[in-house]
């Protein structure tokens, strides 16, 4: 089996290097295939990477190159599909709600259908409704949005989205690819739905049940092949389960994971495929239209050698001008002008999420948050970030506004503009400890919910009971010294809007066992995060990506006058210190609220056990005395 897989992989590579069209785009296979072959051309997690990536990261991707590559690989029996998450991840996202360049460009590029990803909801339900009704967006010039398990709520924003969806989407779609009828549907997986920061009163029906009904409905229309566009969360597990439980799906195009599958995963005769992120690869899957079996599969690199499509390039140039005028001009920034220079490449997001501990990219980000919140004032502010709030990393070389924007994940603030707004509030020492405990519990093995701090460090012992593993929390003073965090003392913290919203819901979910309550300096509860939003001198909400820009611009310059990322980020910052000593005091001392409850429960159990044992012993003694009395009462001496 392994040998066959290797042979297939090498054959795919050889075929991918075959012919070249006049456009300069590599042709994955012959321009025409037999009628019985369905060609599925697809992309996953485009993340609004309309232009190519920075030269430091290879200068790959870009919609204009993708357009040429799609055209070069099209056959008479081909469909062009996308798995969603196309609207966030670059500066072009800032005009997504008003212009929707993602869908419009996909229409120009010849896409037949896409689905809904978490990125499309990053700015909220109202913003998505607006994006789906953007001027110039028509079903005749845009791919159909397929979200088969989407259920609309009764709120005003949900009703608006339902109305907008009627103009761009549908539950299933039958596409005529030459003589082949292709049935396509789209699903939001449970894991992907759980990662959406705020979906309002939208809900998503069970993917398996929905898939079964979609397959049944499409088979009634006598389709030859069935394809599912699936948002699967962070792993392939849910897609594999879907394939296992639902018969009749020939291929699952997997988005949301960021995965690149060099070979299809085959489960229950269903091929699961993924082409990575940012349009760096174009997926090409050939299926037998009669049996649905995989005939060939390849991922074609979108390199700088591919000639750009002029029509798409022109559209992108227009969108770039719009971003410059509406967003960057107000901050005296330019799309492609270097803001700073980095002498190192920072840890990749994928690696950062796989390990527990400090990460240089998160240290940079939380320092930037802290710098902006302090704003020249001599006060202690703790910067906090979450792994899931980081989308990209930074490479060595010049850093532009576009590079810095893609570091943070999409989000919004109370002004509903793109980018997660920053908040400044106060937490008690006990709240800070709870955050550290949550970090140990939720980010145990890395993952999206791992927390990172600037101006705070903690010591922990994994041998202690869960939510009682933090043994010491220290905060950094304005002068740089470290001191123990007082339980009832308040400390200023700064984080982005998205993380603050999640943390504010923790108390309710944990039934107040884990308290994280945002307060003012005087201890008054902050009921609305809008009251805690950080603004600049012009009264505009400060976004997380802007903090990074401002922080790097403030660094010491090199000989050319360009600010340089400090060398301090080359060293590991010990913000999470393991303490695995065997001392009993260390093991039991300084318990958290849950620790006290645990110890109390154990003590109560011990007391109850002692009482029960004492009662049993007493009963036995009384029983023994009665037996003895009865024995001697019948005796004669």
C-alpha positions, 0 to 999 in steps of 0.5 A: 500500500505504501509503495503504491502511494509513493508511485502515485505521488511521483506520477502526480509530480511528473504530470504537474511538471508537464506541458505549459500553456502560453500563459506560462501556467503549468498544466496539471494534465492534458487539456482534454480528458475523456468524458467519463472523467470529472475534473474538480479544481479547488482552493481551500482557505484563501484568506483574502490573499489577493496578491502574492505573499511577501518575497521573504515568504516565497512570493507565491500565490495571488489571485491573478496567478490562480486565475491563469492556473485555473484556466490552464487546467480547465477541461470540458468536464470541470468544476471550480470550487472553494471551501470558504474562509476567503474573506479575512487575512489581508488588508483587503478584508478591510473593504470586505463588508462594502465591496466583497472583493473575494466573491467578486474576484472568484466570479471573474476567475470562474468559480462555480461554488463556495461555502461559508467559513468562520472568517466570513462571520468574523465581523458579525452577522450584520457585516456578512449580510452587508457583504452579500448585498455589496454593489455589483455582486450578482449571482451571474458573476459570483459563485453560489454560496452553499451552506446546507446546514445554516439555520437563521434566527429571529434577530434583526441581523439574522433576518437581514442575512437570510434575505441576503443569502436568498440572492447569493446562496442555496442549499444544494446545487447541480452543476453541469460539467459538460455531460456530467451532472455534479451535485454540490453542497456545503457544511459548517462542521461542529468544530468550525462552528465552535471557533466562531467568535460571535455568530449571533443567533445563527445555528448550524444543524448536525452535519451528518444528518444534513449531509444524508438529506443532501445526498438523498436530494441530489441523487433524486436529481440523477447526479453522477458525482457528489461533492461536499464543501466542508469547514472542518475546524482544526483537524481532519477528524470530523471530515473522516467521521462524516465520510464514514457515516454518510454513503454516497459522497465522492469527495470532501473538499476540506477547509478550515484546517489549514491542512495541505494533503499531499495524498487523498484520505480515503474513507468509505470510498470518499476522497478527502482533499485539501490544498493548504492556505492563502492560494499557494497551491491549486488542487486538481482532483480527477474522478471517474464520473461513473464510479466516483473513484479517484483517477488522479490528484495533484497540488499545483504550486502557484509560483511567480513563474506563472503569468498573471491574468491581466483582468484579475490584476486590474481588479486587484489594483483597483481594490488596493487603491480603495484600501489605501484611500479608506484605511491606510491614508488615515494612519499615514501608512502605505500598502507596500512601504516597509515600516520596519525590518526583522533580522529573524523569522518568527515561530510559525503559527502552526508550530506555536499552536502545537506546543505549550509555552512561550512563543516569540511572535506572541511575545512581540504581539503582547508587548505591542498591546502593552506599549499602546495601552501604556501610551507613554504613561508610567503605569503597569499594564499587562498585555494578554493574547490568545493563540487563536487570535494569531493568524500569521507570523513574520519572516526576516526582512522588510515588514510592510503594513500588509505583513503586519495586518496578517499577523492578527486574526480577523475581528471587530469592535464596537465600531464594526470596522475590520480588525479586533479593537483593543480594550483596557480594563482591570482584573483582580489578582485572583482573576489573573490566577484564574486566567493562568489556570485556564491557560494550563487547562485549555492550552495544555498541549498548545492549541487555539486557547493557549494564553500569552502574557506580557508583564505577567509570569507564573509558576505551575505544578502539573502534579496538582489537581486541575484548576489548582496547578498555579503556585505563584503569579507575579506581575511586572511593575512600571520600573521592571521589578517582579512582585507577587500578585495580590488576590484582591488588588486590581491590575490594568490589562489590555487585550483585543475585543474578541478575547475579552468577549470570550473571557467575559462569558467564562463565569456564566459557563463555569457557574462562577467557579472561574471568575473573570470580571472586568472592572474599572480602576475603582472596582466598578463592574464593566457591563459593556466592553464598549466602555473599555475600548482603547481609542487614539487621540482622534477618538478612533478605536485602536485595532490589534494590528495597529498596535503592532505597527505603532510598536515597531515604528517606535523601535531604534533604527538601523544605519538606514534609518529603518526601525529594527525588531529588538534582538530580545525576541531572539531569546526565550522568555520564561513566562510559564515556569514548571515547578515539579518539586516533591515538597508537600507544602509546595504541592498543597500550598497556596490553593485556588478557589477550586483548590480550596473546594477540592481540599474541603471536599476531601476533608469532608469525605475523610470526616464522613468516612471516619464517622461511618467507621466509628458508627460501624465500630460502635454497632459491632461493639454493641452487637458483641455485648448483646451476643455475650449477654445472651450466651451467658444468660442461658448457662448454669453454674 
